[in-house]
Amino acid sequence: MLYLANTAHWQFLALIAGFLAWILTMTTIGLNDWRLWEVDDVSVISSGVAWVGIWRACFHSHVLPRMENCWSIGISDTFVPIEISVAQVMMMMAVISGLAGNIIAAVAMRMVYFSVKNRRSIRLAFVAGGLLYLLTATLCLVPLVWNMTSVLNNRTIDFPPEFHLPAAPVSQKVGSAIGVGICSSVLLLISGLVFLCYRYVWHDVISEASRDPLHGPWTVTTLPHNSELSNGNIQGVDNPAFTNENN
């Protein structure tokens, strides 16, 4: 018989880490501050800082009707650089593969803790979950590193006039969204490696039963019969207290 309840504790923690990493991946997609642009013209951009994400570009203004102004960035826009277009596609693919990885990893853990049949497919489920976690981490890391490189090289974006953003900022910094994405990628890498390293152990039921007092071997212990006492088979021992009194 195969006992697996105590063989996948690290994988259970990896499943929790993978689920948290998937949430962080979706958070990274929704954040606007992939790039922080510092501009010198504050006539429209009152804060002097604009946030450029993969889906929107935003800034604060006291001149325009709204306090926070955002413009959407589409994959078909001609001014969008290639690294942002790639990030839009790969990050969405990461969300899908991360969801699939969490589902398969949860199924693998269910097979370990609750299932009795189909034990031969457990290893396959853990490998599939680990590979999907690694794939999700790769899909996240490629656009994150690419956009971070563009920020460090201070590359420009030719925004249309309605964006009110200059083509070249004074300086730009890496936003917090890239940091959140890198953290999620690291968690996904760790979860994938832990799932790939899973091993299960076989235990022999007979050997387990031999050590169990409920399954024997049993020794019968009974009191001697009167016939055995009368035949002298059982030799008694004198009580020292009575011996001392008689002496």
PAMIZA-67121 format. One line per field, with one value per residue: residue number from 0; residue in three letters; x, y, z of N, C-alpha, C in turn. Coordinates in steps of 0.2 Angstrom, whole numbers. Example, Ala and Ser with C-alpha at 12.3 -4.5 7.8 and 13.67 -1.06 7.14 Angstrom:
<recs>
n	[0|1]
res	[ALA|SER]
n_east	[66|64]
n_north	[-28|-11]
n_up	[39|35]
ca_east	[62|68]
ca_north	[-22|-5]
ca_up	[39|36]
c_east	[66|64]
c_north	[-16|0]
c_up	[39|39]
</recs>
This chain:
<recs>
n	[0|1|2|3|4|5|6|7|8|9|10|11|12|13|14|15|16|17|18|19|20|21|22|23|24|25|26|27|28|29|30|31|32|33|34|35|36|37|38|39|40|41|42|43|44|45|46|47|48|49|50|51|52|53|54|55|56|57|58|59|60|61|62|63|64|65|66|67|68|69|70|71|72|73|74|75|76|77|78|79|80|81|82|83|84|85|86|87|88|89|90|91|92|93|94|95|96|97|98|99|100|101|102|103|104|105|106|107|108|109|110|111|112|113|114|115|116|117|118|119|120|121|122|123|124|125|126|127|128|129|130|131|132|133|134|135|136|137|138|139|140|141|142|143|144|145|146|147|148|149|150|151|152|153|154|155|156|157|158|159|160|161|162|163|164|165|166|167|168|169|170|171|172|173|174|175|176|177|178|179|180|181|182|183|184|185|186|187|188|189|190|191|192|193|194|195|196|197|198|199|200|201|202|203|204|205|206|207|208|209|210|211|212|213|214|215|216|217|218|219|220|221|222|223|224|225|226|227|228|229|230|231|232|233|234|235|236|237|238|239|240|241|242|243|244|245|246]
res	[MET|LEU|TYR|LEU|ALA|ASN|THR|ALA|HIS|TRP|GLN|PHE|LEU|ALA|LEU|ILE|ALA|GLY|PHE|LEU|ALA|TRP|ILE|LEU|THR|MET|THR|THR|ILE|GLY|LEU|ASN|ASP|TRP|ARG|LEU|TRP|GLU|VAL|ASP|ASP|VAL|SER|VAL|ILE|SER|SER|GLY|VAL|ALA|TRP|VAL|GLY|ILE|TRP|ARG|ALA|CYS|PHE|HIS|SER|HIS|VAL|LEU|PRO|ARG|MET|GLU|ASN|CYS|TRP|SER|ILE|GLY|ILE|SER|ASP|THR|PHE|VAL|PRO|ILE|GLU|ILE|SER|VAL|ALA|GLN|VAL|MET|MET|MET|MET|ALA|VAL|ILE|SER|GLY|LEU|ALA|GLY|ASN|ILE|ILE|ALA|ALA|VAL|ALA|MET|ARG|MET|VAL|TYR|PHE|SER|VAL|LYS|ASN|ARG|ARG|SER|ILE|ARG|LEU|ALA|PHE|VAL|ALA|GLY|GLY|LEU|LEU|TYR|LEU|LEU|THR|ALA|THR|LEU|CYS|LEU|VAL|PRO|LEU|VAL|TRP|ASN|MET|THR|SER|VAL|LEU|ASN|ASN|ARG|THR|ILE|ASP|PHE|PRO|PRO|GLU|PHE|HIS|LEU|PRO|ALA|ALA|PRO|VAL|SER|GLN|LYS|VAL|GLY|SER|ALA|ILE|GLY|VAL|GLY|ILE|CYS|SER|SER|VAL|LEU|LEU|LEU|ILE|SER|GLY|LEU|VAL|PHE|LEU|CYS|TYR|ARG|TYR|VAL|TRP|HIS|ASP|VAL|ILE|SER|GLU|ALA|SER|ARG|ASP|PRO|LEU|HIS|GLY|PRO|TRP|THR|VAL|THR|THR|LEU|PRO|HIS|ASN|SER|GLU|LEU|SER|ASN|GLY|ASN|ILE|GLN|GLY|VAL|ASP|ASN|PRO|ALA|PHE|THR|ASN|GLU|ASN|ASN]
n_east	[4|2|7|5|2|12|21|21|22|30|27|14|15|21|11|3|11|12|-1|-2|8|2|-9|-1|4|-7|-9|2|-1|-11|-6|0|12|24|34|42|41|49|46|50|42|29|17|6|7|5|11|23|28|24|15|19|12|8|-4|-10|-7|-4|-6|-6|-15|-18|-24|-31|-48|-50|-43|-34|-28|-29|-24|-28|-17|-16|-13|-12|-9|2|12|17|30|39|42|32|21|24|24|10|4|12|10|-4|-4|3|-5|-16|-8|-4|-15|-20|-9|-11|-23|-20|-9|-17|-25|-16|-11|-23|-24|-14|-18|-31|-35|-37|-36|-29|-15|-3|-3|1|14|15|5|11|23|17|11|22|30|21|21|34|34|25|32|43|36|32|45|52|45|46|60|64|57|62|75|73|69|81|90|84|75|64|46|35|23|6|-1|-13|-10|-2|11|28|40|52|58|64|71|69|62|63|47|36|28|36|44|35|31|43|45|33|37|49|43|35|45|51|41|38|50|50|39|43|53|46|45|38|35|36|28|28|14|14|26|23|12|17|24|14|4|-9|-10|-3|13|5|6|1|-4|-8|-16|-9|-16|-25|-22|-9|-3|-4|3|16|22|24|35|35|40|47|40|50|46|38|48|58|50|48|61]
n_north	[-6|12|26|42|54|61|65|76|89|100|103|107|119|125|126|135|146|147|151|163|170|170|179|190|192|195|207|214|216|225|237|253|259|255|261|276|292|307|324|340|350|357|362|356|343|342|336|333|320|306|291|276|262|245|245|258|275|288|303|317|332|349|357|351|344|333|327|316|309|298|288|275|262|253|237|238|250|262|269|262|254|239|231|234|229|216|213|215|204|192|193|191|178|172|174|165|152|152|150|138|130|131|124|111|108|109|98|88|88|85|71|66|68|63|54|37|28|27|29|29|40|51|56|61|71|80|84|90|101|108|111|120|130|134|138|149|158|161|167|179|184|188|199|208|210|215|227|233|235|244|255|257|261|272|274|281|285|288|297|301|318|320|314|322|320|320|315|311|309|318|310|293|280|264|257|252|241|232|227|220|211|204|198|189|181|175|167|159|151|145|137|129|122|115|107|99|91|82|67|51|38|21|10|-5|-15|-26|-26|-15|-19|-29|-22|-16|-17|-21|-30|-41|-50|-60|-64|-76|-74|-82|-87|-99|-116|-125|-138|-138|-132|-141|-152|-147|-140|-126|-117|-110|-95|-91|-79|-66|-59|-68|-77|-71|-69|-82|-86]
n_up	[0|-3|5|6|13|20|12|4|9|7|-6|-4|2|-9|-18|-12|-13|-27|-30|-24|-31|-44|-41|-39|-52|-60|-53|-57|-70|-70|-64|-67|-66|-73|-79|-74|-78|-78|-81|-88|-91|-83|-86|-90|-85|-70|-58|-63|-65|-74|-77|-85|-91|-97|-102|-100|-100|-88|-78|-66|-67|-65|-74|-85|-87|-78|-63|-62|-77|-89|-103|-115|-120|-134|-142|-156|-159|-167|-162|-151|-143|-146|-135|-126|-133|-134|-120|-117|-123|-118|-104|-103|-107|-97|-86|-90|-91|-78|-71|-76|-71|-57|-56|-60|-51|-39|-41|-41|-28|-21|-26|-18|-5|-3|-13|-18|-29|-45|-43|-51|-59|-52|-51|-64|-64|-55|-61|-73|-67|-61|-73|-79|-70|-71|-84|-84|-76|-84|-95|-88|-84|-96|-103|-92|-89|-102|-103|-92|-96|-106|-99|-91|-101|-105|-116|-128|-132|-144|-141|-146|-149|-141|-129|-122|-118|-117|-130|-126|-110|-96|-87|-83|-72|-65|-62|-48|-53|-60|-51|-43|-52|-54|-41|-41|-52|-46|-36|-43|-50|-39|-34|-46|-46|-34|-36|-47|-40|-33|-24|-21|-8|-5|6|15|19|27|34|41|48|56|66|73|87|87|76|79|80|92|110|121|137|152|167|178|179|192|192|188|198|208|204|205|196|196|205|221|229|245|257|262|274|282|285|292|304|309|312]
ca_east	[0|6|6|7|0|17|27|20|21|33|23|8|17|23|4|1|16|10|-7|-1|11|-3|-12|4|5|-13|-8|7|-4|-16|-3|2|19|30|39|41|43|50|46|52|36|24|11|0|8|7|15|30|29|19|16|18|11|8|-11|-12|-2|-7|-3|-10|-15|-23|-26|-36|-54|-50|-37|-30|-29|-26|-25|-27|-12|-18|-8|-12|-6|8|17|18|36|39|42|26|16|25|22|3|3|15|7|-10|-3|5|-11|-19|-4|-3|-22|-19|-4|-14|-28|-16|-6|-22|-27|-10|-12|-29|-23|-9|-21|-37|-36|-35|-35|-25|-9|2|-3|2|20|13|2|16|27|14|10|29|31|17|23|40|32|22|38|46|31|32|51|54|43|48|67|64|54|67|81|72|69|88|93|81|72|58|40|32|15|2|-2|-18|-8|1|17|34|43|58|57|71|74|64|64|59|41|35|25|41|46|30|31|49|43|29|41|53|39|33|51|52|35|39|56|48|34|47|57|42|45|34|38|32|28|25|9|15|30|19|7|21|26|8|2|-16|-10|2|12|2|9|-4|-2|-14|-14|-8|-22|-24|-18|-2|0|-4|9|23|26|26|38|34|46|45|40|55|44|37|54|61|46|49|67]
ca_north	[0|18|31|49|60|64|66|82|95|106|104|110|126|128|127|142|151|148|154|170|172|171|185|196|192|199|214|218|218|231|243|258|262|251|266|283|297|314|329|346|354|355|366|351|337|346|333|332|313|302|283|273|255|242|246|265|281|292|308|321|338|354|361|347|344|328|327|310|308|291|286|268|259|246|233|239|257|262|272|258|250|232|228|235|225|209|212|214|197|187|193|188|171|170|173|158|147|151|147|130|127|131|119|105|107|107|91|83|88|81|64|64|68|60|49|30|25|30|32|30|47|56|59|65|78|85|86|95|107|111|114|125|136|137|142|155|162|163|172|185|187|190|206|212|211|219|234|236|237|250|260|259|264|279|274|285|283|294|297|306|324|320|311|327|317|322|309|309|312|321|304|288|275|257|257|246|236|228|224|215|205|200|194|184|176|171|163|154|147|141|132|124|117|110|102|94|87|78|59|47|33|15|6|-12|-16|-32|-24|-10|-23|-33|-17|-14|-22|-23|-35|-46|-57|-60|-69|-77|-74|-85|-89|-106|-119|-128|-145|-137|-130|-147|-156|-144|-137|-119|-117|-103|-91|-89|-72|-65|-57|-73|-81|-68|-70|-88|-87]
ca_up	[0|-4|10|3|16|23|7|0|13|4|-12|-2|3|-16|-21|-9|-16|-34|-30|-22|-37|-49|-40|-40|-59|-62|-50|-61|-77|-69|-62|-72|-65|-76|-81|-71|-83|-75|-86|-85|-92|-78|-87|-91|-80|-64|-54|-66|-66|-78|-76|-91|-90|-103|-105|-100|-97|-83|-75|-63|-70|-63|-80|-88|-83|-73|-59|-65|-84|-92|-110|-116|-125|-137|-146|-163|-160|-171|-158|-145|-144|-147|-129|-123|-136|-132|-113|-117|-125|-114|-98|-103|-108|-91|-82|-92|-89|-71|-69|-77|-66|-50|-56|-60|-44|-34|-42|-39|-20|-20|-27|-13|2|-3|-18|-17|-35|-50|-40|-55|-63|-47|-53|-70|-62|-51|-67|-77|-63|-61|-79|-80|-66|-74|-90|-82|-73|-90|-98|-84|-84|-102|-104|-87|-90|-108|-101|-87|-100|-110|-94|-89|-107|-107|-123|-129|-134|-148|-139|-150|-146|-136|-123|-118|-115|-122|-133|-122|-103|-93|-84|-81|-67|-65|-58|-44|-56|-62|-45|-41|-57|-53|-35|-43|-56|-42|-32|-48|-51|-33|-34|-51|-45|-29|-39|-51|-36|-29|-24|-16|-4|-4|12|15|24|31|39|46|53|61|71|76|92|85|71|81|83|99|115|126|144|156|174|179|182|199|191|187|205|212|201|207|190|198|211|224|233|251|258|267|281|286|286|298|310|311|315]
c_east	[4|3|9|6|6|23|26|19|24|29|16|9|19|16|2|5|14|4|-6|3|7|-7|-8|5|-1|-12|-3|4|-8|-12|0|9|24|36|37|44|43|51|47|46|30|17|5|1|10|11|22|32|23|21|14|17|10|1|-13|-6|-6|-3|-8|-9|-20|-26|-32|-42|-54|-43|-32|-32|-25|-29|-23|-21|-14|-12|-7|-10|1|14|20|25|35|38|36|20|17|23|14|1|5|12|0|-9|-1|0|-15|-15|-4|-10|-22|-14|-7|-19|-25|-12|-11|-24|-22|-10|-18|-28|-18|-13|-27|-38|-34|-33|-31|-18|-3|2|-1|9|19|10|7|21|24|13|17|31|27|19|30|39|29|27|42|42|31|39|53|51|45|55|67|62|59|73|79|72|77|92|89|78|65|52|37|25|12|0|-7|-16|-4|7|22|37|49|58|64|74|68|67|60|53|41|32|30|44|41|30|37|48|39|33|46|49|37|39|52|47|36|44|54|43|38|51|53|44|41|37|33|33|25|20|11|20|27|15|11|23|20|5|-5|-16|-5|9|10|6|3|-2|-8|-11|-13|-15|-20|-21|-11|1|1|2|16|26|28|29|37|40|43|45|45|52|42|43|57|57|47|56|68]
c_north	[6|23|37|55|64|66|72|88|101|108|108|118|129|129|134|147|152|152|162|174|174|177|191|197|197|206|218|220|225|237|247|260|257|255|273|288|304|319|335|351|352|359|362|346|341|343|332|325|310|294|280|265|252|243|254|269|286|297|313|328|343|358|357|346|339|329|322|309|302|290|279|267|253|243|235|247|257|265|268|254|243|229|228|230|218|208|211|207|192|187|190|180|168|169|166|152|146|148|140|127|126|125|112|103|105|100|86|83|84|73|62|63|64|54|42|26|30|33|33|36|52|60|63|72|83|88|91|101|111|114|120|131|139|141|149|160|165|168|179|188|190|198|211|214|216|226|237|238|243|256|262|262|270|279|278|282|289|294|302|312|324|317|316|325|319|315|306|313|314|315|299|283|269|258|251|240|230|224|219|210|201|195|188|179|172|166|157|149|142|135|127|119|112|105|96|89|83|70|56|41|27|12|-1|-13|-21|-30|-19|-14|-27|-28|-15|-19|-25|-29|-41|-45|-56|-65|-70|-78|-76|-86|-96|-110|-123|-135|-144|-135|-136|-152|-153|-141|-130|-119|-110|-101|-89|-82|-71|-63|-63|-77|-78|-69|-77|-89|-83]
c_up	[0|1|8|7|19|18|3|4|10|-3|-10|-1|-4|-19|-18|-12|-23|-34|-29|-28|-43|-48|-41|-48|-62|-59|-55|-68|-76|-67|-68|-72|-67|-77|-77|-75|-79|-81|-84|-86|-88|-80|-88|-86|-74|-59|-56|-67|-69|-77|-82|-90|-97|-106|-105|-98|-94|-80|-71|-66|-66|-68|-84|-84|-77|-69|-61|-72|-86|-99|-111|-121|-128|-141|-153|-164|-163|-167|-152|-147|-144|-140|-125|-126|-134|-124|-113|-118|-120|-107|-97|-103|-101|-86|-84|-90|-82|-68|-70|-72|-59|-50|-56|-54|-39|-35|-40|-31|-18|-20|-21|-6|2|-8|-16|-23|-39|-47|-45|-59|-58|-49|-60|-69|-59|-57|-71|-73|-62|-67|-81|-76|-69|-81|-89|-79|-79|-94|-95|-85|-90|-103|-98|-88|-96|-106|-96|-91|-104|-105|-93|-95|-109|-114|-123|-132|-138|-147|-144|-146|-140|-129|-119|-115|-120|-125|-129|-115|-101|-90|-83|-76|-68|-60|-53|-47|-58|-56|-42|-45|-56|-47|-37|-47|-51|-38|-37|-49|-45|-33|-40|-49|-39|-31|-43|-46|-32|-30|-19|-14|-4|3|12|21|29|36|44|51|58|67|75|81|91|80|73|79|90|103|120|133|148|163|174|182|189|198|191|194|209|210|203|201|191|204|214|227|239|253|264|274|285|289|292|304|313|314|321]
</recs>
